[in-house]
Amino acid sequence: MERVTTIDRTDGTSVSVRYRRWRNHPGPGIDFPDLSPLATDAAATRELVDALGERMADDSEIVAGLDVGGLGIAGALAYRNGLGLLDIRKVGSIRVEVIRTLMANYELGDGVAISRASRIDGRRVAIVDDCLMTGGTALAAIRLIRRLGGPCDRAMFVFELEGMGGRALLQDAGVDVISLRSLPQAEPDEPEDAKQA
């Protein structure tokens, strides 16, 4: 079912964000917030990207989008702020020579990968994704960027699911976490009369 929430802008205005929740995905008791209803609306997408872009650190040089939800947002954000773009993919989704890192959890499968052609050594990178949950994917990406010589101490998300520990995990790794909106880990069940309406 489609939902609407608001995100505060730094100028005191707010943005309406349409999304839907995938029940029990990626695991029981977790309802993933999907931005697909917003993504096809050009004006709403622009407002969302502006809300993220105004929070981008002045010294950022590259925006790294996490596969798959962060890739489109990162591309738009890189264009808006005049920054470079890095795509961080799940292992197996790109077929060029890659450097990868493995981390066992349901978010990653076989880990994340960056093309060896990427030039990030000494360039400050901010990662972007649609949702922060456990932080496993983001931390794997940050470790990989740092291993390749890119300073990475900022992670930006549209949504953050409460009670999943992602923020603390990233902060323990020295990362500044920005999320535009916190959501409960799971949505309450709808009352029976609402289902019939």
Backbone as CSV, one residue per row, in Angstrom:
resi,resn,N_x,N_y,N_z,CA_x,CA_y,CA_z,C_x,C_y,C_z
1,MET,0.838,-1.173,0.000,0.000,0.000,0.000,0.890,1.246,0.000
2,GLU,0.494,2.224,-0.793,1.263,3.456,-0.892,1.075,4.316,0.348
3,ARG,2.156,4.957,0.760,2.145,5.817,1.935,2.783,7.151,1.568
4,VAL,2.548,8.147,2.412,3.146,9.472,2.220,3.721,9.922,3.553
5,THR,4.930,10.467,3.507,5.531,11.074,4.687,6.123,12.411,4.273
6,THR,6.576,13.173,5.221,7.209,14.448,4.900,8.661,14.446,5.355
7,ILE,9.459,15.186,4.627,10.878,15.354,4.930,11.128,16.848,5.056
8,ASP,11.809,17.240,6.113,12.096,18.654,6.341,13.298,19.095,5.526
9,ARG,13.169,20.265,4.902,14.278,20.892,4.200,15.042,21.763,5.184
10,THR,16.262,22.131,4.858,17.058,22.963,5.750,16.538,24.393,5.828
11,ASP,15.701,24.805,4.855,15.149,26.158,4.875,13.829,26.249,5.636
12,GLY,13.416,25.148,6.289,12.191,25.147,7.072,10.959,24.662,6.326
13,THR,11.052,24.477,5.015,9.932,23.917,4.261,9.985,22.393,4.348
14,SER,8.955,21.746,3.820,8.954,20.281,3.840,8.606,19.729,2.463
15,VAL,8.982,18.478,2.250,8.778,17.768,0.996,7.898,16.557,1.282
16,SER,6.887,16.333,0.452,6.074,15.119,0.568,6.741,13.997,-0.212
17,VAL,6.879,12.845,0.421,7.534,11.692,-0.203,6.555,10.520,-0.214
18,ARG,6.250,10.048,-1.425,5.401,8.862,-1.579,6.287,7.623,-1.637
19,TYR,5.878,6.578,-0.951,6.616,5.332,-0.935,5.658,4.196,-0.613
20,ARG,6.138,2.973,-0.728,5.342,1.825,-0.301,6.215,0.935,0.565
21,ARG,5.620,0.101,1.375,6.369,-0.803,2.252,6.207,-2.240,1.760
22,TRP,7.318,-2.934,1.643,7.307,-4.363,1.310,7.318,-5.142,2.616
23,ARG,6.221,-5.776,2.934,6.089,-6.512,4.200,7.065,-7.676,4.264
24,ASN,7.697,-7.821,5.451,8.606,-8.928,5.734,9.706,-9.078,4.686
25,HIS,10.238,-7.936,4.261,11.348,-7.950,3.307,12.399,-6.939,3.770
26,PRO,13.635,-7.339,3.925,14.239,-8.588,3.469,14.156,-9.742,4.465
27,GLY,13.447,-9.555,5.581,13.301,-10.635,6.559,12.044,-10.415,7.388
28,PRO,11.675,-11.398,8.172,10.473,-11.279,9.000,10.548,-10.076,9.943
29,GLY,9.445,-9.338,10.036,9.375,-8.195,10.940,10.003,-6.926,10.416
30,ILE,10.442,-6.935,9.144,11.038,-5.751,8.526,10.213,-5.410,7.292
31,ASP,9.738,-4.185,7.213,8.975,-3.728,6.052,9.799,-2.685,5.312
32,PHE,10.378,-3.092,4.184,11.289,-2.220,3.446,10.538,-1.075,2.768
33,PRO,11.003,0.178,2.926,10.366,1.307,2.247,10.911,1.469,0.826
34,ASP,10.034,1.362,-0.146,10.382,1.405,-1.564,9.990,2.766,-2.137
35,LEU,10.941,3.456,-2.747,10.703,4.791,-3.297,10.127,4.789,-4.709
36,SER,9.790,3.636,-5.265,9.290,3.576,-6.639,8.127,4.522,-6.922
37,PRO,7.148,4.685,-6.013,6.055,5.621,-6.318,6.534,7.062,-6.515
38,LEU,7.603,7.442,-5.849,8.138,8.794,-5.990,9.012,8.921,-7.228
39,ALA,9.759,7.877,-7.556,10.813,7.972,-8.565,10.311,8.339,-9.949
40,THR,9.075,8.021,-10.274,8.555,8.356,-11.599,7.933,9.751,-11.650
41,ASP,7.944,10.463,-10.538,7.425,11.824,-10.455,8.621,12.783,-10.462
42,ALA,8.831,13.452,-11.594,10.032,14.279,-11.759,10.135,15.383,-10.710
43,ALA,9.047,16.085,-10.449,9.090,17.200,-9.496,9.387,16.705,-8.089
44,ALA,8.748,15.603,-7.684,8.975,15.051,-6.341,10.399,14.525,-6.206
45,THR,10.907,13.899,-7.250,12.290,13.396,-7.220,13.260,14.552,-7.068
46,ARG,13.027,15.624,-7.789,13.901,16.806,-7.702,13.908,17.355,-6.280
47,GLU,12.733,17.436,-5.657,12.658,17.946,-4.286,13.410,17.039,-3.312
48,LEU,13.289,15.731,-3.487,14.004,14.788,-2.630,15.518,14.933,-2.804
49,VAL,15.964,15.015,-4.046,17.398,15.165,-4.321,17.903,16.493,-3.757
50,ASP,17.101,17.548,-3.868,17.491,18.833,-3.278,17.626,18.720,-1.761
51,ALA,16.698,17.988,-1.120,16.757,17.824,0.340,18.036,17.099,0.758
52,LEU,18.477,16.127,-0.032,19.754,15.461,0.249,20.931,16.373,-0.106
53,GLY,20.846,17.007,-1.270,21.961,17.814,-1.771,22.336,18.968,-0.880
54,GLU,21.349,19.565,-0.210,21.664,20.678,0.674,22.351,20.217,1.955
55,ARG,22.406,18.915,2.177,23.094,18.365,3.349,24.459,17.756,2.994
56,MET,24.829,17.837,1.731,26.119,17.302,1.282,27.248,18.174,1.844
57,ALA,28.279,17.532,2.363,29.424,18.275,2.899,30.131,19.032,1.776
58,ASP,30.603,20.229,2.096,31.259,21.073,1.096,32.517,20.440,0.508
59,ASP,33.186,19.571,1.281,34.432,18.995,0.786,34.246,17.671,0.053
60,SER,33.006,17.236,-0.143,32.755,15.995,-0.883,33.131,16.183,-2.346
61,GLU,33.765,15.162,-2.926,34.172,15.212,-4.324,33.462,14.169,-5.179
62,ILE,33.040,13.073,-4.540,32.409,11.967,-5.252,31.207,11.482,-4.446
63,VAL,30.119,11.173,-5.162,28.952,10.548,-4.551,28.952,9.089,-4.980
64,ALA,28.904,8.185,-4.010,28.893,6.752,-4.298,27.511,6.185,-4.007
65,GLY,26.841,5.682,-5.030,25.521,5.086,-4.878,25.625,3.596,-4.637
66,LEU,24.857,3.104,-3.668,24.874,1.673,-3.350,23.797,0.950,-4.147
67,ASP,24.174,-0.147,-4.739,23.303,-1.005,-5.528,22.169,-1.540,-4.655
68,VAL,20.972,-1.407,-5.015,20.443,-0.858,-6.236,19.735,0.474,-5.954
69,GLY,19.161,0.624,-4.765,18.342,1.793,-4.455,19.087,3.109,-4.446
70,GLY,20.384,3.093,-4.167,21.128,4.340,-4.092,21.706,4.818,-5.397
71,LEU,21.686,3.976,-6.442,22.356,4.347,-7.690,21.700,5.542,-8.384
72,GLY,20.400,5.504,-8.562,19.717,6.614,-9.232,19.785,7.898,-8.428
73,ILE,19.596,7.773,-7.113,19.652,8.952,-6.245,21.043,9.575,-6.306
74,ALA,22.071,8.738,-6.276,23.450,9.240,-6.317,23.742,9.947,-7.630
75,GLY,23.254,9.402,-8.741,23.472,10.041,-10.039,22.872,11.433,-10.085
76,ALA,21.634,11.552,-9.615,20.973,12.852,-9.599,21.672,13.817,-8.641
77,LEU,22.096,13.303,-7.508,22.780,14.128,-6.511,24.145,14.600,-7.020
78,ALA,24.874,13.713,-7.696,26.166,14.095,-8.268,25.984,15.211,-9.297
79,TYR,24.976,15.082,-10.148,24.711,16.120,-11.149,24.325,17.430,-10.471
80,ARG,23.425,17.357,-9.484,22.960,18.567,-8.800,24.103,19.334,-8.161
81,ASN,25.030,18.610,-7.504,26.097,19.245,-6.742,27.411,19.358,-7.512
82,GLY,27.425,18.924,-8.777,28.641,19.020,-9.584,29.761,18.129,-9.082
83,LEU,29.411,16.890,-8.694,30.376,15.951,-8.129,30.555,14.737,-9.035
84,GLY,31.640,13.996,-8.800,31.842,12.743,-9.500,30.883,11.680,-8.991
85,LEU,30.732,10.608,-9.756,29.807,9.531,-9.419,30.534,8.191,-9.405
86,LEU,30.285,7.423,-8.372,30.848,6.077,-8.237,29.700,5.126,-7.965
87,ASP,29.622,4.053,-8.747,28.589,3.055,-8.473,29.220,1.878,-7.751
88,ILE,28.624,1.527,-6.632,29.085,0.390,-5.851,28.055,-0.707,-6.024
89,ARG,28.485,-1.814,-6.613,27.570,-2.865,-7.014,27.698,-4.093,-6.141
90,LYS,26.641,-4.866,-6.120,26.716,-6.169,-5.482,27.590,-7.066,-6.346
91,VAL,28.387,-7.894,-5.719,29.299,-8.775,-6.449,28.499,-9.582,-7.464
92,GLY,29.023,-9.651,-8.679,28.366,-10.405,-9.733,27.515,-9.550,-10.648
93,SER,27.219,-8.294,-10.262,26.354,-7.467,-11.101,27.144,-6.652,-12.125
94,ILE,28.482,-6.612,-12.003,29.300,-5.981,-13.034,30.326,-6.991,-13.508
95,ARG,30.698,-6.878,-14.781,31.551,-7.883,-15.395,32.922,-7.348,-15.794
96,VAL,33.370,-6.293,-15.145,34.717,-5.787,-15.413,35.603,-6.184,-14.240
97,GLU,36.888,-5.910,-14.359,37.799,-6.216,-13.259,37.409,-5.378,-12.051
98,VAL,37.188,-6.041,-10.926,36.689,-5.344,-9.745,37.554,-5.621,-8.531
99,ILE,37.411,-4.747,-7.564,37.931,-4.983,-6.226,36.710,-5.163,-5.362
100,ARG,36.670,-6.216,-4.579,35.459,-6.487,-3.819,35.767,-6.755,-2.362
101,THR,34.720,-6.685,-1.567,34.807,-7.047,-0.170,33.617,-7.939,0.140
102,LEU,33.813,-8.893,1.021,32.757,-9.826,1.371,32.308,-9.578,2.795
103,MET,31.024,-9.712,3.015,30.442,-9.584,4.338,29.204,-10.441,4.350
104,ALA,29.093,-11.332,5.290,27.962,-12.254,5.304,26.781,-11.636,6.039
105,ASN,25.775,-11.237,5.297,24.479,-10.878,5.867,23.450,-10.875,4.754
106,TYR,22.182,-10.792,5.094,21.136,-10.907,4.091,21.123,-9.746,3.108
107,GLU,21.693,-8.609,3.488,21.685,-7.458,2.598,22.669,-7.612,1.446
108,LEU,23.768,-8.304,1.678,24.868,-8.283,0.728,24.988,-9.478,-0.186
109,GLY,24.520,-10.636,0.239,24.798,-11.816,-0.554,26.292,-12.066,-0.561
110,ASP,26.936,-11.867,-1.718,28.371,-12.107,-1.842,29.228,-10.866,-1.715
111,GLY,28.682,-9.760,-1.212,29.486,-8.569,-0.973,29.266,-7.481,-1.997
112,VAL,30.126,-6.460,-1.949,30.044,-5.332,-2.868,31.341,-5.200,-3.647
113,ALA,31.247,-4.528,-4.818,32.400,-4.418,-5.704,32.475,-3.026,-6.302
114,ILE,33.705,-2.594,-6.573,33.977,-1.342,-7.263,34.891,-1.669,-8.438
115,SER,34.611,-1.080,-9.588,35.465,-1.284,-10.748,36.866,-0.757,-10.474
116,ARG,37.876,-1.476,-10.928,39.262,-1.028,-10.762,39.533,0.261,-11.542
117,ALA,38.683,0.590,-12.495,38.872,1.805,-13.288,38.523,3.069,-12.494
118,SER,37.860,2.914,-11.371,37.441,4.075,-10.579,38.644,4.770,-9.959
119,ARG,38.680,6.095,-10.088,39.786,6.889,-9.551,39.300,7.634,-8.312
120,ILE,39.513,7.026,-7.155,39.025,7.641,-5.922,40.136,7.921,-4.914
121,ASP,41.361,7.501,-5.199,42.461,7.692,-4.258,42.618,9.171,-3.913
122,GLY,42.510,9.490,-2.614,42.687,10.850,-2.134,41.496,11.765,-2.339
123,ARG,40.399,11.245,-2.891,39.212,12.064,-3.161,38.113,11.712,-2.164
124,ARG,37.553,12.709,-1.521,36.556,12.496,-0.460,35.242,12.001,-1.049
125,VAL,34.770,10.863,-0.521,33.586,10.182,-1.035,32.480,10.182,0.022
126,ALA,31.259,10.474,-0.408,30.065,10.328,0.436,29.213,9.227,-0.172
127,ILE,28.771,8.266,0.645,27.914,7.215,0.101,26.447,7.598,0.274
128,VAL,25.617,7.099,-0.644,24.187,7.398,-0.658,23.410,6.114,-0.906
129,ASP,22.329,5.936,-0.141,21.437,4.803,-0.385,20.023,5.211,-0.019
130,ASP,19.067,4.402,-0.435,17.676,4.731,-0.149,17.300,4.473,1.293
131,CYS,17.887,3.442,1.931,17.453,3.095,3.285,18.595,2.522,4.116
132,LEU,18.716,2.995,5.342,19.667,2.453,6.311,18.935,1.468,7.214
133,MET,19.419,0.229,7.222,18.853,-0.786,8.118,19.946,-1.202,9.105
134,THR,20.599,-2.320,8.867,21.650,-2.787,9.784,22.976,-2.064,9.563
135,GLY,23.125,-1.431,8.403,24.372,-0.739,8.087,25.430,-1.626,7.463
136,GLY,25.140,-2.905,7.275,26.133,-3.838,6.747,26.618,-3.489,5.355
137,THR,25.700,-3.184,4.453,26.088,-2.831,3.090,26.881,-1.532,3.077
138,ALA,26.404,-0.542,3.800,27.098,0.747,3.844,28.501,0.594,4.412
139,LEU,28.648,-0.163,5.494,29.966,-0.339,6.096,30.914,-1.083,5.156
140,ALA,30.410,-2.095,4.461,31.251,-2.817,3.497,31.727,-1.864,2.402
141,ALA,30.835,-0.995,1.924,31.206,-0.033,0.888,32.238,0.964,1.404
142,ILE,32.039,1.456,2.602,32.965,2.416,3.191,34.350,1.797,3.362
143,ARG,34.396,0.577,3.869,35.689,-0.107,4.029,36.389,-0.282,2.691
144,LEU,35.632,-0.613,1.661,36.215,-0.806,0.339,36.740,0.516,-0.226
145,ILE,35.975,1.584,-0.087,36.420,2.909,-0.550,37.693,3.323,0.179
146,ARG,37.713,3.121,1.486,38.905,3.484,2.267,40.101,2.635,1.861
147,ARG,39.882,1.369,1.583,40.970,0.485,1.155,41.583,0.964,-0.151
148,LEU,40.759,1.594,-0.984,41.235,2.117,-2.260,41.761,3.548,-2.144
149,GLY,41.871,4.059,-0.914,42.485,5.364,-0.688,41.534,6.535,-0.684
150,GLY,40.229,6.285,-0.736,39.268,7.384,-0.722,38.789,7.672,0.691
151,PRO,39.031,8.865,1.223,38.473,9.202,2.527,36.941,9.142,2.446
152,CYS,36.317,8.454,3.365,34.861,8.291,3.340,34.340,8.332,4.767
153,ASP,33.733,9.462,5.131,33.246,9.604,6.498,31.834,10.194,6.546
154,ARG,31.086,10.086,5.419,29.704,10.572,5.392,28.847,9.566,4.641
155,ALA,27.693,9.224,5.249,26.721,8.325,4.620,25.357,8.985,4.694
156,MET,24.668,9.037,3.555,23.394,9.736,3.464,22.302,8.779,2.997
157,PHE,21.148,8.865,3.645,20.039,7.964,3.354,18.737,8.746,3.308
158,VAL,17.805,8.280,2.499,16.468,8.874,2.509,15.754,8.413,3.772
159,PHE,15.698,7.104,3.989,15.018,6.535,5.147,16.002,5.826,6.070
160,GLU,15.647,5.748,7.330,16.389,4.963,8.319,15.355,4.180,9.124
161,LEU,15.505,2.852,9.167,14.591,2.030,9.949,15.063,1.986,11.395
162,GLU,14.152,2.308,12.304,14.484,2.399,13.723,14.768,1.023,14.323
163,GLY,15.693,0.999,15.270,15.964,-0.204,16.048,16.764,-1.271,15.354
164,MET,17.406,-0.975,14.222,18.167,-1.993,13.500,19.677,-1.832,13.661
165,GLY,20.120,-0.760,14.323,21.530,-0.625,14.675,22.442,-0.057,13.614
166,GLY,21.915,0.301,12.456,22.777,0.779,11.378,23.512,2.066,11.704
167,ARG,22.826,3.009,12.304,23.450,4.290,12.648,24.639,4.088,13.595
168,ALA,24.435,3.305,14.644,25.502,3.073,15.623,26.693,2.367,14.980
169,LEU,26.419,1.395,14.112,27.502,0.670,13.435,28.367,1.622,12.622
170,LEU,27.732,2.505,11.867,28.486,3.440,11.033,29.193,4.506,11.864
171,GLN,28.527,4.997,12.893,29.171,5.995,13.752,30.393,5.417,14.450
172,ASP,30.326,4.148,14.845,31.491,3.491,15.458,32.665,3.409,14.492
173,ALA,32.370,3.448,13.191,33.418,3.413,12.164,33.853,4.825,11.759
174,GLY,33.409,5.843,12.508,33.821,7.213,12.234,33.060,7.877,11.092
175,VAL,31.827,7.445,10.879,31.035,7.954,9.765,29.916,8.856,10.292
176,ASP,29.762,10.022,9.667,28.671,10.939,9.951,27.443,10.441,9.180
177,VAL,26.354,10.137,9.885,25.159,9.561,9.265,24.080,10.634,9.136
178,ILE,23.583,10.805,7.909,22.492,11.727,7.621,21.329,10.893,7.083
179,SER,20.180,10.971,7.721,18.972,10.359,7.156,17.872,11.402,7.168
180,LEU,17.082,11.407,6.109,16.041,12.416,5.986,14.793,12.080,6.797
181,ARG,14.540,10.788,7.008,13.325,10.404,7.735,13.507,9.043,8.381
182,SER,13.172,8.961,9.680,13.154,7.678,10.391,11.766,7.065,10.271
183,LEU,11.744,5.759,10.095,10.492,5.016,10.013,10.550,3.841,10.973
184,PRO,9.393,3.384,11.460,9.413,2.171,12.283,9.894,0.986,11.450
185,GLN,10.477,0.010,12.122,11.009,-1.167,11.430,9.919,-1.893,10.646
186,ALA,8.722,-1.917,11.198,7.581,-2.521,10.514,6.372,-1.623,10.714
187,GLU,5.503,-1.614,9.728,4.275,-0.841,9.830,3.242,-1.627,10.623
188,PRO,2.419,-0.950,11.420,1.357,-1.665,12.127,0.361,-2.236,11.134
189,ASP,-0.277,-3.346,11.500,-1.308,-3.929,10.650,-2.458,-2.950,10.521
190,GLU,-3.077,-2.969,9.354,-4.232,-2.114,9.142,-5.449,-2.682,9.872
191,PRO,-6.313,-1.825,10.399,-7.558,-2.322,10.980,-8.409,-2.965,9.890
192,GLU,-9.216,-3.942,10.257,-10.039,-4.654,9.309,-10.931,-3.727,8.485
193,ASP,-11.514,-2.681,9.123,-12.400,-1.793,8.381,-11.656,-0.983,7.336
194,ALA,-10.359,-0.691,7.562,-9.560,0.038,6.572,-9.259,-0.844,5.373
195,LYS,-9.070,-2.158,5.609,-8.796,-3.084,4.515,-9.999,-3.198,3.571
196,GLN,-11.201,-3.087,4.108,-12.408,-3.239,3.305,-12.767,-1.977,2.546
197,ALA,-12.231,-0.841,2.965,-12.595,0.440,2.350,-12.054,0.554,0.931
